[in-house]
Amino acid sequence: MGNDRVPVVIGVVLFVLLTPGLLFQLPGRKRAVEFANMQTSGISIFIDTILFFGFITIFLIAIGVHITSG
């Protein structure tokens, strides 16, 4: 077990940024993209889940982001 906390930090940051309705909602209720409307829908949750999975895969597996200590 190492002290590699970067994957956890990246996961938390992506989770917060991709929360539907916080920064943006894709698709929005009236437009394709709405910003800071604090609302959500089922399709918006699904799209944000796909985006989260894609970004976390790119950052953690493809690029191999990590920090080791000690």
N, C-alpha and C positions, 0 to 999 in steps of 0.2 A: 504494500500500500504506500503510495507516494503522496506528496503534498501538491498534486496537480489539481488546482482549483479552477483553471481557466475554462474547461468545458462546462462546469456548473455556472460560472459567471456568464458565458456566452448564451447558454440556455435560458437563464433568467432574463437577460437583456432582450433577447429575441422574443421571449414570451410576453414581456411587458410592451415592447414596441409593436408587436403584431396582434395585440388584443383588439378584436373588432370594435370599432367606434372610438377608440382612444385617440389615435393619430389620424387614422383613415379607415374607411369602410369600403370594401371592394366586393361586390357591387353595392352601391348605395341604394336607398329606397326610392329616390327620385332621379338620381344621376348615376353614371357609371362608377364614379369615385366621389365620395363625400368625405370631408375632413372634419374631425373633432365633433361629430354629431352625438356621441355617447349612446348610440343605438346599435342594434345588431340584428342579424337574421340567420337562419340556418345555412343558407348558401354562403353567406359572408364568413361564418365560422369554418365551413368546409374549405373555402379558398385560403383563409389564413392558416389553417392546419397544413395544407399542402405547401404553402410558402414557408412555414416554420420548418417542416421536414426538409425541404430543399436547402434552405440556408444552413441549418444545423449540419446537414450532410456535407455541404461544401466546406464549412469552417472546420469541422472536426475530423472528417475522414479524408477529403480530397486535399485540403491544404495542410492538415495535420497540426493545427494550432495547439500548442501546449507550452507550459513553463515548468521547468523542474527546479527544485531548490535543494540545496545541501550538496 
